[in-house]
Amino acid sequence: MIHNNFWANRFVLILGLFFVSTHSVWCETRLTAAKETFFYPGIEKVGFIRKDSVPFSGSVHSGEFGQIIISWNHIIYIKPHRNYVFQENALFLVFRGVEDIYYDNKSMGTYYQILGIVEITALKPRFIQGKIIKSFFPIRKGDLLKPYQENSPYISIIDEVPYIRAHVIASEDTRRMVGHGDIVFIDQGHVHGIQPGNVFSIFEHHEKNFEMSSRSEFIDPSLSYPSGQIIILSTERETAAGLITWSKNELLMAHELDVH
């Protein structure tokens, strides 16, 4: 579960070097204008889990030279969806539904991966031409596009956090082991009061059928001390994505990872 962690987010300056998706990025928390902010430059590539279908504007028809794998600086041809009107120089996110996520035999939605950013370069009578200006993962035919919405890499840390009991239900790239610098997803979102900038603790224990007290508080001794910390980066209606900012060791996804 994730526990409210008031003592953990009352710091002035923390610099950390995180390794995310095979390359290193700086993550920084600092005090700015009397408000703490967390800097995460990889915010554009953070995926999401959603139950509802995701509206899209078009799909990748092919690469300029018929490539199977398309990446940075390549030209692509785009097939509009339902006569969507593209504008030259407009930016679009390329994304893909990777897998359906289940937790405790309940469907949590589909995990969508952000693959890259495309700029529209030409409007032709029979196709739309775009250039991949950022590539996070390989792009291929059939991947979807939606309008790009800029997300600031500076995330304001929110001191007032809701009391929640959530679970880590998936990890980016569907990893079995997660730890410091990894993106994970929890089974609560903005309808539960969760916002980007909330900081919670992660507790790892091996038994799913733990005993509950009359006040519905955990008495499992393995939950006495946190195994890590997570900051929320983005939210959907019933899920949220977060970055593990520290962990005592690697956490096994097969174990119960609770968030308070």
N, C-alpha and C positions, 0 to 999 in steps of 0.2 A: 504493500500500500504506500501511498504518498502522504507524509505528515507535514503540517505547517511547520516551517523551520525558521522562526523569527530570528534566532541568534545567528543563523548562518548567512543571512543576507544583510547584516549590519556591518559591512566592511567598507573601507574607503577605496582601496586600490588592490586589485588582484590581476596579475598578468599570468596568462597560461599559454603554453604552446600545445594546441590540439592537433591530432592527426585524424583527418576526416577524408574518407574515400581516396586513399593513396596519395594525398598531398597535404602539407601542413598549412594551417591557417592560425592567425593570432586571434585569441579571444580575450577581451579585456573588460573589466568592470571598473568604473570610475565614478567619482562624484562630480556631477555637472549641474550648476545652477540649483544647488541644494537638493538634487535628485540623483540617485544612483542609476547609471545606465550600464548595460552589458552590450559589448560590441561583438557581433558575430557575422563576419563577412560572407559566410556561406548561406545566408538566409534565403537567397533566391532559389536554391536547389532543394529546400526542405519539402518533402512530399506530404501527403495527407491521406487520411482514411475517411471515406464518406459512404453513407448508405445510399443516398439518392444519386441518380445519374448526373454526370458533370456536363453542363452545356459546353459545346465546342463549336468553333467557327469553320473548321476545315480539317483536312487530314493530309499527311505527306503522301504524295502520289509516287514520286521517284526522286532520285538524285540526278544531277545534271548529266552524269555519264552512266546512269543505271547502277550505281553502287548499291550493294546490299547493306553495308554499314556506312552511315553518313555521320560526319563529325564537324568540328570547328572549321569555319571558313568555306565550307562546301555550299554550293548552290543547290536548292531543292525546288521542285515543282509541287504546288499545293492545289488540292481539289477542294473548292468551297463546299460548305455544308448548307443545303437548303437556300441557295442563292445569297449566302452571306456576302456583304459588300466589303471587300478589303480596301484599305487605303495605303498608298505608297508611303514608305518610311515608318509605318506603324510596327510596333513590336508585339510579338506573340510568344507565349510559353508553349513548348512542345512537351507533351506528357503522355503517359501510358498507364493503363490499368494493369497492375502486376499480378495480384492475387486477391482472393476473397479471404478476409480475416475472421476467424472465429475465436471466441474465448468462452470457456465453460459451456460449450455446446450452443452458444448464441452467436448469431451473425452480427459482426460489428461494422460491416461494410467492405468496400474494396480499397486496397492500398494502391494509390496512384503515385508514380514516380515522376519527378520533374527531370526532363532529359536535356533541355537547353533553351536558348532564346533565339528567335528568328526575326530578322528585319525584312519587311516586304520591300523588294527592290524594283519590281516591274509588274504592271498589270497588262496581261496579254488577253486577246479575245478568247483563247481556249484554255488558259491556265494562269495561275498566279505564281510569280517567281519570288523566292526569298533567299536570304543568305543567313547561314548559321553564325551568329556573332558570339555566342557562348555555348559551349558543349560540356555537359556534366556527365552524360552517359551516351553510349552509341544510340543513334537515331536510325530508324528503319521505316520502310513503307508501311502505311497504315497508322502510324502514330498521330495523335490528335493535337490540335492547336486551339488555344484560347487566348483572348487579349491579355497582354502583360500588364500587371498592376505592381507598381514599385513598392517594395517593402523595405523600410529603413533597417539597416544593420544595427542601429542603436536601439536597444530595447530597454525601456524604463522599468526598473525593478519596482514592483508593487508590494508595499509593506503589508497592506491589509489583504490577506489571502483567505479564501473560504476554507472551512474545515471539510475535507473530502476523504473518502476512502476509495481509492482507484487502484487499478492494476496496469502493469505494463503488459500490453497485448501483442506488440509487434516491434520489430526493429527495422531500421533502414537497411536495405539489401538483404532482409530476412536472415540476419545473422543469428547464430545459436548462442554466441557469447558476446556480451556487450560490456562496455566500461567507459572510462574517461574519454570524452570526445565523441561518443557515439550518439546518434539520433534514435530515440525510441518514441513509441506512441502509447497513450493511455486511454482508458475507456470512459473518460468523462471530458466534456467540452464546455462551450460557452453557455449552454443552458443550465449547467451546474455552477455557473459563476466563475469559471476559470478564464483567466486572461493572460495574454503574453506578458511576461515579466514576473509571473508568480514563481516562487521558489519553494520546492518541496524536498523532503527527504525520501530516499528509497530504502526499503527494508527487504532483505532476502531471507526466506526460510524455506525449508524443504517440504513441510507438511501442508497440504492444502486444506485438510479438514482440522483446522486448529480450533481450540476451545474458546468460546466467547464468554465474557462475564455478563452479569445482569445489566450492566450499563453499556453493553455492546462494545466494549473496548478489548483489544487484544491482550491476552495474558501469556501468549507464546513467548518464552524467554528469548527466542532468537530475534524477537522484534525490539529488544531493549535498546539496541544501538543501531544507528543507520549504517547501511552498507554503501550509500552514495547520496548524491544530490542532483537534482534536475531543475533546470530553468525552462519554463514554457516559452516556446518560440512562436507558435501559431495555434489557432483553435478552429475546429469545425463545430457543428452543432452538438455532437455527442462524443467527440474524440479530440485529442490535442497532441501536438508534436512537441517534444522537448529534447534538450541537449543535456547529457550527463556531464556535469562540470567537475565532478570528482567521484572516485569510487575506491574503496579499500583494495579491491581486486576485481578481476573480471567476474561478471554476473552471468549465471547460466539461465537462459530464457526458459528452460524446462522447469526451473524452480518457480515458486510463487514470488513475484516481485511486486510488493505492495508500495503504494505511494500515499504519503500523508503530508 
